[in-house]
Amino acid sequence: MNKHAGRRDLVVAFDMDGTLLNGRLVFALADRCNVREQVISMMSKSNMYGYEKSSAIARLWKGLSRDDLLEALYSIPLSRNARETVEALKGYGYAVGMISDSYDLAVEHLASILGMDFGIANRLVYDSSGILTGELVMPLGWERIGCRCMNSVCKRFQLESIADRLGISMDCTVAVGDSDNDICMLEQAGVSIAYRPKSLAVRGKAMHVIDDLYDVVDILQDNIHHY
């Protein structure tokens, strides 16, 4: 899903795992497949780039079905006030969506449930029977703009692309995330918000640090004269 609706002068982009979701899909899938330790080991490898880790982890899901992935998604609760926050932002007419390095089926499903305008993520490949092949189609983007993130989804590139398509400046973008994979997006957004940041690096890159997602609404309303 990659559509845009609502007011065209302010875009709010959320991360999914650890931000809108109170948990991470990759771990929910890992627990279903009994490979949590393998996933943790891959994620911690210092000699692999982010996109290489994503590709390697996706191979572990070979043989799972779409239903398996959605059931894993359903096992993760929304973060407190996630639904209320999105509803409020949409009510003000902002374009609201997700930029995630998770998987398209989950991101698009959650975006639909929350009534979001866009959802960007890695695309899982299925065979003719709807079974995962272990392949992953990654948007990348960092190679086009010289971003240092080298993740499977360069969130800075995606946010800049959305702003460009809507004809707005990056000053009118808002990024909300929690982990190191969100840093390049947080660095470039007009307003950067770290939700329960998982590292000091994330905390240091954000203009605002919050413990409740609804604080996003309050921050934007306090600064609405800038838009």
KEMAR-955842 format. One record per residue: residue number from 0; residue in one letter; x, y, z of N, C-alpha, C in turn. Coordinates in Angstrom, 3 decimals, padded with zeros to 6 digits, m for minus. Layout:
N
 num residu       nu       nv       nw      cau      cav      caw       cu       cv       cw
 NUM      A        X        Y        Z        X        Y        Z        X        Y        Z
...
This chain:
227
 num residu       nu       nv       nw      cau      cav      caw       cu       cv       cw
   0      M  000.864 m001.183  000.000  000.000  000.000  000.000  000.893  001.224  000.000
   1      N  000.616  002.147 m000.867  001.461  003.331 m000.949  000.645  004.504 m001.474
   2      K m000.486  004.750 m000.825 m001.344  005.847 m001.234 m001.254  006.962 m000.219
   3      H m001.685  008.144 m000.602 m001.613  009.288  000.293 m002.944  010.014  000.283
   4      A m003.450  010.287  001.452 m004.728  010.986  001.573 m004.603  012.008  002.678
   5      G m005.659  012.782  002.861 m005.655  013.742  003.951 m004.915  015.013  003.585
   6      R m004.620  015.801  004.579 m003.954  017.069  004.352 m002.569  016.837  003.771
   7      R m002.165  017.700  002.842 m000.933  017.460  002.123  000.240  018.279  002.631
   8      D  000.079  018.926  003.784  001.166  019.788  004.226  001.886  019.265  005.461
   9      L  001.540  018.088  005.934  002.244  017.499  007.069  002.125  015.977  006.996
  10      V  003.261  015.296  007.073  003.309  013.832  007.020  003.892  013.310  008.317
  11      V  003.219  012.335  008.916  003.708  011.701  010.131  003.999  010.242  009.814
  12      A  005.267  009.845  009.928  005.690  008.479  009.626  006.110  007.758  010.901
  13      F  005.451  006.653  011.180  005.756  005.828  012.343  006.553  004.596  011.933
  14      D  007.444  004.180  012.794  008.005  002.838  012.747  006.924  001.877  013.253
  15      M  007.043  000.588  012.928  006.055 m000.373  013.416  006.537 m001.098  014.676
  16      D  007.567 m001.918  014.548  008.013 m002.765  015.656  008.603 m001.937  016.789
  17      G  008.064 m002.123  017.973  008.557 m001.397  019.137  008.008  000.005  019.246
  18      T  007.246  000.423  018.245  006.656  001.760  018.268  005.140  001.631  018.255
  19      L  004.539  001.377  017.115  003.092  001.130  017.093  002.749 m000.215  017.728
  20      L  003.662 m001.173  017.582  003.480 m002.483  018.217  004.319 m002.573  019.480
  21      N  003.744 m003.166  020.515  004.470 m003.396  021.760  005.190 m004.745  021.673
  22      G  006.123 m004.807  020.760  006.854 m006.033  020.490  007.374 m005.991  019.071
  23      R  008.032 m007.074  018.647  008.642 m007.115  017.321  008.215 m008.378  016.580
  24      L  007.752 m008.169  015.359  007.257 m009.290  014.568  008.330 m010.340  014.338
  25      V  009.559 m009.914  014.146  010.623 m010.869  013.873  010.795 m011.842  015.039
  26      F  010.589 m011.388  016.263  010.706 m012.286  017.410  009.469 m013.174  017.554
  27      A  008.306 m012.632  017.216  007.093 m013.460  017.251  007.200 m014.597  016.238
  28      L  007.743 m014.300  015.053  007.957 m015.339  014.054  009.039 m016.320  014.507
  29      A  010.103 m015.777  015.097  011.198 m016.627  015.567  010.715 m017.613  016.613
  30      D  009.833 m017.174  017.502  009.314 m018.064  018.533  008.441 m019.165  017.925
  31      R  007.705 m018.844  016.865  006.886 m019.853  016.190  007.758 m020.911  015.527
  32      C  008.946 m020.493  015.102  009.846 m021.405  014.391  010.967 m021.945  015.277
  33      N  010.955 m021.545  016.549  011.998 m021.973  017.497  013.403 m021.576  017.021
  34      V  013.532 m020.367  016.526  014.839 m019.906  016.054  015.211 m018.551  016.661
  35      R  014.688 m018.249  017.834  014.962 m016.940  018.440  016.460 m016.706  018.627
  36      E  017.191 m017.712  019.102  018.616 m017.525  019.332  019.357 m017.259  018.029
  37      Q  018.936 m017.922  016.951  019.552 m017.671  015.652  019.293 m016.238  015.197
  38      V  018.082 m015.772  015.394  017.744 m014.407  014.993  018.547 m013.399  015.800
  39      I  018.613 m013.605  017.106  019.387 m012.689  017.951  020.845 m012.674  017.530
  40      S  021.387 m013.852  017.209  022.779 m013.946  016.777  023.004 m013.190  015.475
  41      M  022.096 m013.356  014.531  022.229 m012.646  013.250  022.135 m011.137  013.442
  42      M  021.208 m010.710  014.280  021.006 m009.281  014.489  022.221 m008.625  015.143
  43      S  022.989 m009.401  015.881  024.125 m008.839  016.614  025.447 m008.903  015.849
  44      K  025.434 m009.479  014.653  026.673 m009.623  013.884  027.183 m008.257  013.429
  45      S  028.380 m007.930  013.815  028.960 m006.632  013.470  029.588 m006.623  012.081
  46      N  029.767 m007.805  011.488  030.396 m007.893  010.168  029.374 m008.002  009.039
  47      M  028.101 m007.729  009.342  027.049 m007.757  008.322  026.324 m006.416  008.301
  48      Y  026.019 m005.937  007.109  025.204 m004.736  006.987  023.751 m005.067  007.309
  49      G  022.985 m004.028  007.581  021.598 m004.241  007.950  020.807 m005.013  006.913
  50      Y  020.988 m004.673  005.635  020.221 m005.361  004.596  020.624 m006.828  004.482
  51      E  021.882 m007.139  004.773  022.338 m008.535  004.754  021.703 m009.325  005.893
  52      K  021.561 m008.706  007.046  020.897 m009.359  008.169  019.439 m009.633  007.840
  53      S  018.770 m008.640  007.252  017.358 m008.809  006.904  017.165 m009.961  005.936
  54      S  018.039 m010.053  004.949  017.946 m011.125  003.964  018.177 m012.486  004.606
  55      A  019.159 m012.566  005.478  019.471 m013.837  006.142  018.330 m014.277  007.058
  56      I  017.762 m013.328  007.790  016.655 m013.658  008.705  015.429 m014.110  007.926
  57      A  015.153 m013.476  006.796  013.982 m013.846  005.997  014.059 m015.294  005.530
  58      R  015.261 m015.798  005.313  015.400 m017.193  004.866  014.904 m018.176  005.915
  59      L  014.888 m017.740  007.170  014.400 m018.622  008.237  012.894 m018.843  008.152
  60      W  012.200 m017.968  007.451  010.729 m018.087  007.383  010.268 m018.955  006.221
  61      K  011.197 m019.541  005.476  010.829 m020.403  004.357  009.897 m021.517  004.844
  62      G  008.778 m021.669  004.160  007.815 m022.706  004.515  006.629 m022.199  005.310
  63      L  006.714 m020.976  005.832  005.577 m020.403  006.547  004.531 m019.890  005.551
  64      S  003.313 m019.776  006.007  002.230 m019.275  005.162  001.879 m017.843  005.542
  65      R  001.022 m017.225  004.722  000.523 m015.891  005.044 m000.204 m015.907  006.386
  66      D m000.976 m016.964  006.615 m001.715 m017.070  007.878 m000.761 m017.141  009.061
  67      D  000.355 m017.845  008.895  001.341 m017.929  009.980  001.856 m016.536  010.326
  68      L  002.133 m015.757  009.295  002.666 m014.413  009.540  001.626 m013.527  010.214
  69      L  000.382 m013.597  009.760 m000.661 m012.769  010.363 m000.956 m013.201  011.792
  70      E m000.906 m014.502  012.056 m001.116 m014.969  013.432 m000.012 m014.461  014.346
  71      A  001.217 m014.414  013.826  002.323 m013.856  014.614  002.075 m012.379  014.888
  72      L  001.577 m011.663  013.875  001.255 m010.243  014.057  000.174 m010.069  015.117
  73      Y m000.872 m010.881  015.061 m001.977 m010.765  016.008 m001.541 m011.055  017.439
  74      S m000.434 m011.775  017.601  000.031 m012.120  018.951  000.708 m010.936  019.652
  75      I  000.954 m009.861  018.906  001.649 m008.698  019.460  000.632 m007.590  019.710
  76      P  000.521 m007.119  020.925 m000.446 m006.042  021.190  000.027 m004.707  020.637
  77      L m000.922 m003.842  020.351 m000.584 m002.473  020.007  000.006 m001.772  021.222
  78      S  000.878 m000.842  020.980  001.375 m000.006  022.075  000.226  000.834  022.624
  79      R  000.347  001.193  023.880 m000.700  001.982  024.530 m000.959  003.266  023.748
  80      N m002.223  003.514  023.467 m002.684  004.720  022.773 m002.266  004.794  021.298
  81      A m001.827  003.676  020.719 m001.453  003.687  019.302 m002.653  004.030  018.427
  82      R m003.767  003.341  018.642 m004.954  003.569  017.824 m005.471  004.996  018.017
  83      E m005.515  005.449  019.258 m006.025  006.785  019.563 m005.140  007.876  018.955
  84      T m003.841  007.626  018.949 m002.906  008.595  018.383 m003.110  008.744  016.884
  85      V m003.200  007.620  016.189 m003.408  007.664  014.739 m004.743  008.318  014.414
  86      E m005.779  007.968  015.152 m007.103  008.558  014.916 m007.072  010.073  015.099
  87      A m006.378  010.538  016.136 m006.300  011.976  016.384 m005.545  012.688  015.274
  88      L m004.428  012.125  014.857 m003.639  012.740  013.798 m004.415  012.787  012.483
  89      K m005.116  011.695  012.195 m005.948  011.668  010.988 m007.074  012.691  011.095
  90      G m007.584  012.860  012.307 m008.649  013.829  012.522 m008.211  015.254  012.241
  91      Y m006.926  015.538  012.450 m006.398  016.861  012.133 m006.090  017.010  010.645
  92      G m006.256  015.920  009.905 m006.049  015.977  008.464 m004.640  015.662  008.003
  93      Y m003.774  015.200  008.906 m002.413  014.873  008.521 m002.379  013.561  007.729
  94      A m001.398  013.433  006.835 m001.126  012.161  006.180 m000.289  011.319  007.141
  95      V m000.769  010.134  007.478 m000.149  009.315  008.522  000.109  007.914  007.986
  96      G  001.282  007.380  008.266  001.571  006.027  007.801  002.758  005.416  008.503
  97      M  003.215  004.289  007.934  004.321  003.538  008.503  005.451  003.380  007.501
  98      I  006.668  003.485  007.992  007.860  003.107  007.233  008.596  002.101  008.113
  99      S  008.637  000.863  007.663  009.127 m000.220  008.519  010.105 m001.109  007.757
 100      D  011.073 m001.679  008.471  011.933 m002.681  007.850  011.425 m004.087  008.156
 101      S  010.140 m004.179  008.512  009.484 m005.463  008.692  008.923 m005.908  007.335
 102      Y  007.780 m006.568  007.335  007.294 m007.223  006.126  005.979 m006.641  005.636
 103      D  005.853 m006.595  004.320  004.736 m005.888  003.689  003.364 m006.384  004.125
 104      L  003.174 m007.692  004.216  001.855 m008.216  004.583  001.424 m007.682  005.938
 105      A  002.333 m007.693  006.903  002.007 m007.229  008.251  001.807 m005.718  008.280
 106      V  002.691 m004.986  007.619  002.615 m003.528  007.634  001.337 m003.052  006.953
 107      E  001.021 m003.627  005.805 m000.182 m003.206  005.095 m001.440 m003.584  005.862
 108      H m001.415 m004.747  006.514 m002.566 m005.171  007.303 m002.790 m004.231  008.481
 109      L m001.720 m003.911  009.200 m001.845 m003.015  010.346 m002.228 m001.604  009.899
 110      A m001.649 m001.149  008.792 m001.994  000.174  008.280 m003.473  000.250  007.924
 111      S m004.012 m000.826  007.372 m005.430 m000.866  007.029 m006.298 m000.832  008.282
 112      I m005.925 m001.606  009.287 m006.673 m001.634  010.544 m006.711 m000.251  011.190
 113      L m005.590  000.465  011.135 m005.487  001.767  011.780 m005.959  002.912  010.882
 114      G m006.325  002.598  009.651 m006.798  003.641  008.746 m005.706  004.580  008.284
 115      M m004.499  004.045  008.127 m003.362  004.879  007.716 m003.356  005.098  006.210
 116      D m002.568  006.075  005.787 m002.497  006.462  004.382 m001.421  005.729  003.596
 117      F m000.401  005.227  004.258  000.656  004.516  003.541  001.352  003.529  004.466
 118      G  001.944  002.520  003.834  002.729  001.532  004.551  003.850  001.042  003.660
 119      I  005.079  001.195  004.081  006.248  000.827  003.285  007.075 m000.179  004.065
 120      A  007.474 m001.277  003.389  008.206 m002.337  004.078  008.879 m003.243  003.064
 121      N  009.636 m004.217  003.542  010.192 m005.263  002.706  009.070 m006.156  002.175
 122      R  009.269 m006.689  000.979  008.260 m007.581  000.398  008.723 m009.019  000.477
 123      L  007.927 m009.842  001.150  008.184 m011.269  001.198  007.716 m011.920 m000.095
 124      V  008.423 m012.963 m000.513  008.086 m013.671 m001.747  007.401 m014.988 m001.393
 125      Y  006.256 m015.241 m002.054  005.489 m016.470 m001.843  005.484 m017.294 m003.120
 126      D  005.346 m018.614 m002.958  005.178 m019.457 m004.139  003.707 m019.495 m004.542
 127      S  003.369 m020.294 m005.525  001.999 m020.334 m006.051  000.999 m020.851 m005.035
 128      S  001.472 m021.504 m003.989  000.592 m022.024 m002.942  000.477 m021.080 m001.751
 129      G  001.103 m019.912 m001.847  001.050 m018.946 m000.755  002.001 m019.254  000.380
 130      I  003.073 m020.000  000.065  004.070 m020.359  001.071  005.331 m019.539  000.838
 131      L  005.905 m019.041  001.920  007.113 m018.219  001.814  008.286 m019.010  001.240
 132      T  009.011 m018.375  000.321  010.169 m019.009 m000.301  011.467 m018.724  000.449
 133      G  011.420 m017.758  001.370  012.634 m017.332  002.060  013.314 m016.155  001.385
 134      E  012.792 m015.744  000.226  013.349 m014.587 m000.484  012.733 m013.292  000.035
 135      L  013.496 m012.225 m000.078  013.049 m010.926  000.400  013.386 m009.865 m000.647
 136      V  012.389 m009.090 m001.039  012.614 m007.977 m001.960  012.692 m006.710 m001.123
 137      M  013.870 m006.089 m001.127  014.134 m004.961 m000.241  014.103 m003.639 m001.005
 138      P  013.371 m002.652 m000.498  013.344 m001.338 m001.159  014.693 m000.634 m001.175
 139      L  015.515 m000.890 m000.151  016.797 m000.208  000.003  016.593  001.304 m000.076
 140      G  017.361  001.997 m000.901  017.223  003.451 m001.032  018.462  004.211 m000.604
 141      W  019.203  003.650  000.342  020.396  004.331  000.835  021.431  004.541 m000.271
 142      E  021.474  003.607 m001.233  022.461  003.697 m002.303  022.157  004.865 m003.253
 143      R  020.920  005.374 m003.214  020.528  006.468 m004.105  020.864  007.845 m003.519
 144      I  020.957  007.903 m002.205  021.140  009.218 m001.568  022.400  009.285 m000.701
 145      G  023.175  008.203 m000.690  024.400  008.202  000.097  024.182  008.089  001.594
 146      C  023.036  007.539  001.996  022.765  007.353  003.427  023.641  006.238  003.976
 147      R  024.105  006.402  005.182  025.010  005.431  005.786  024.286  004.255  006.445
 148      C  022.954  004.263  006.467  022.236  003.227  007.231  022.446  001.839  006.657
 149      M  022.406  001.695  005.349  022.571  000.411  004.649  021.599 m000.649  005.149
 150      N  020.392 m000.210  005.483  019.344 m001.124  005.919  018.497 m001.579  004.742
 151      S  017.711 m002.610  004.957  016.851 m003.139  003.896  015.826 m002.115  003.449
 152      V  015.425 m001.247  004.357  014.551 m000.124  004.045  015.216  001.131  004.598
 153      C  015.708  001.983  003.702  016.275  003.253  004.170  015.108  004.173  004.482
 154      K  014.865  004.414  005.742  013.688  005.184  006.136  013.824  006.658  005.780
 155      R  015.036  007.140  005.751  015.253  008.520  005.307  014.834  008.663  003.847
 156      F  015.289  007.746  002.994  014.943  007.810  001.576  013.434  007.755  001.372
 157      Q  012.769  006.850  002.102  011.327  006.704  001.939  010.589  007.947  002.409
 158      L  011.020  008.534  003.514  010.373  009.745  004.010  010.584  010.902  003.041
 159      E  011.796  011.033  002.530  012.069  012.083  001.557  011.244  011.878  000.288
 160      S  011.055  010.624 m000.117  010.285  010.332 m001.324  008.819  010.704 m001.144
 161      I  008.275  010.413  000.028  006.880  010.763  000.308  006.718  012.285  000.291
 162      A  007.639  012.977  000.957  007.571  014.443  000.982  007.651  015.012 m000.432
 163      D  008.515  014.449 m001.240  008.673  014.925 m002.612  007.391  014.706 m003.420
 164      R  006.782  013.528 m003.261  005.550  013.248 m004.009  004.409  014.163 m003.582
 165      L  004.408  014.551 m002.312  003.353  015.431 m001.824  003.670  016.910 m002.037
 166      G  004.885  017.185 m002.510  005.257  018.565 m002.778  005.472  019.394 m001.534
 167      I  005.975  018.759 m000.462  006.233  019.489  000.775  007.709  019.382  001.138
 168      S  008.164  020.278  001.994  009.554  020.251  002.432  009.718  019.255  003.577
 169      M  010.948  018.857  003.823  011.212  017.942  004.925  010.915  018.582  006.271
 170      D  010.854  019.914  006.311  010.477  020.593  007.550  009.061  020.224  007.982
 171      C  008.264  019.747  007.029  006.867  019.396  007.317  006.680  017.886  007.444
 172      T  007.750  017.193  007.833  007.663  015.758  008.087  007.927  015.476  009.555
 173      V  007.307  014.414  010.033  007.454  013.983  011.425  007.823  012.504  011.418
 174      A  008.854  012.126  012.155  009.269  010.736  012.252  009.193  010.280  013.698
 175      V  008.625  009.072  013.881  008.488  008.504  015.224  009.066  007.091  015.199
 176      G  010.089  006.843  016.011  010.711  005.528  016.034  011.366  005.236  017.366
 177      D  011.941  004.035  017.460  012.491  003.606  018.749  013.881  002.992  018.673
 178      S  014.322  002.584  017.472  015.563  001.812  017.394  016.576  002.438  016.458
 179      D  017.772  001.852  016.408  018.843  002.383  015.579  018.464  002.418  014.100
 180      N  017.593  001.511  013.663  017.171  001.494  012.266  016.344  002.718  011.894
 181      D  015.909  003.470  012.901  015.112  004.678  012.660  015.960  005.945  012.621
 182      I  017.241  005.830  012.929  018.064  007.023  013.114  018.127  007.885  011.877
 183      C  018.326  007.293  010.698  018.479  008.144  009.509  017.200  008.913  009.216
 184      M  016.041  008.344  009.552  014.768  009.048  009.391  014.633  010.147  010.433
 185      L  015.012  009.849  011.656  014.926  010.841  012.725  015.834  012.034  012.448
 186      E  017.011  011.770  011.876  017.968  012.848  011.596  017.442  013.844  010.571
 187      Q  016.630  013.373  009.640  016.214  014.221  008.528  014.831  014.832  008.684
 188      A  013.999  014.275  009.550  012.626  014.761  009.694  012.583  016.164  010.291
 189      G  011.532  016.891  009.932  011.347  018.217  010.513  011.131  018.153  012.011
 190      V  010.402  017.135  012.459  010.197  016.868  013.882  010.545  015.406  014.116
 191      S  011.456  015.128  015.018  011.879  013.754  015.301  011.506  013.385  016.734
 192      I  010.851  012.233  016.864  010.327  011.803  018.157  010.759  010.366  018.434
 193      A  011.437  010.154  019.538  011.845  008.815  019.952  010.855  008.295  020.983
 194      Y  010.226  007.185  020.659  009.280  006.562  021.576  009.984  005.440  022.332
 195      R  010.140  005.611  023.637  010.822  004.615  024.468  012.086  004.110  023.761
 196      P  013.035  004.997  023.469  014.205  004.646  022.662  015.001  003.489  023.247
 197      K  015.454  002.613  022.351  016.166  001.404  022.759  017.664  001.619  022.892
 198      S  018.150  002.806  022.533  019.581  003.077  022.678  019.796  004.561  022.915
 199      L  020.955  004.884  023.452  021.313  006.289  023.665  021.459  007.009  022.332
 200      A  021.865  006.280  021.293  022.015  006.895  019.978  020.682  007.406  019.459
 201      V  019.630  006.604  019.626  018.297  007.018  019.190  017.832  008.220  020.001
 202      R  018.022  008.139  021.296  017.631  009.248  022.175  018.339  010.532  021.766
 203      G  019.616  010.419  021.410  020.392  011.603  021.079  020.018  012.233  019.753
 204      K  019.391  011.473  018.849  019.027  012.004  017.542  017.635  012.624  017.520
 205      A  016.864  012.448  018.574  015.474  012.910  018.582  015.322  014.260  019.269
 206      M  014.428  015.075  018.720  014.100  016.355  019.352  013.254  016.141  020.598
 207      H  012.449  015.082  020.571  011.547  014.780  021.682  011.668  013.304  022.033
 208      V  011.624  013.008  023.314  011.608  011.627  023.794  010.328  011.439  024.587
 209      I  009.543  010.418  024.218  008.228  010.235  024.831  008.062  008.822  025.361
 210      D  007.119  008.680  026.285  006.803  007.373  026.865  005.381  006.942  026.515
 211      D  004.609  007.849  025.939  003.229  007.587  025.556  003.043  008.106  024.131
 212      L  002.553  007.259  023.239  002.419  007.667  021.845  001.529  008.892  021.670
 213      Y  000.574  009.078  022.551 m000.322  010.222  022.382  000.412  011.544  022.541
 214      D  001.609  011.486  023.117  002.415  012.704  023.216  002.756  013.262  021.832
 215      V  002.735  012.395  020.802  002.972  012.874  019.438  001.936  013.932  019.076
 216      V  000.684  013.667  019.416 m000.398  014.604  019.126 m000.158  015.919  019.849
 217      D  000.186  015.832  021.116  000.410  017.047  021.911  001.590  017.855  021.379
 218      I  002.667  017.169  020.988  003.844  017.865  020.459  003.489  018.634  019.187
 219      L  002.742  017.990  018.294  002.394  018.639  017.033  001.416  019.783  017.244
 220      Q  000.511  019.624  018.188 m000.423  020.717  018.455  000.278  021.899  019.108
 221      D  001.282  021.621  019.914  002.045  022.704  020.541  002.866  023.482  019.521
 222      N  003.189  022.792  018.391  004.058  023.415  017.391  003.338  023.698  016.083
 223      I  002.017  023.679  016.124  001.246  023.748  014.889  001.497  025.044  014.122
 224      H  001.895  026.101  014.810  002.129  027.379  014.110  003.311  027.309  013.154
 225      H  004.136  026.250  013.289  005.280  026.118  012.395  004.881  025.546  011.036
 226      Y  003.663  024.986  010.946  003.306  024.274  009.726  002.374  025.107  008.857
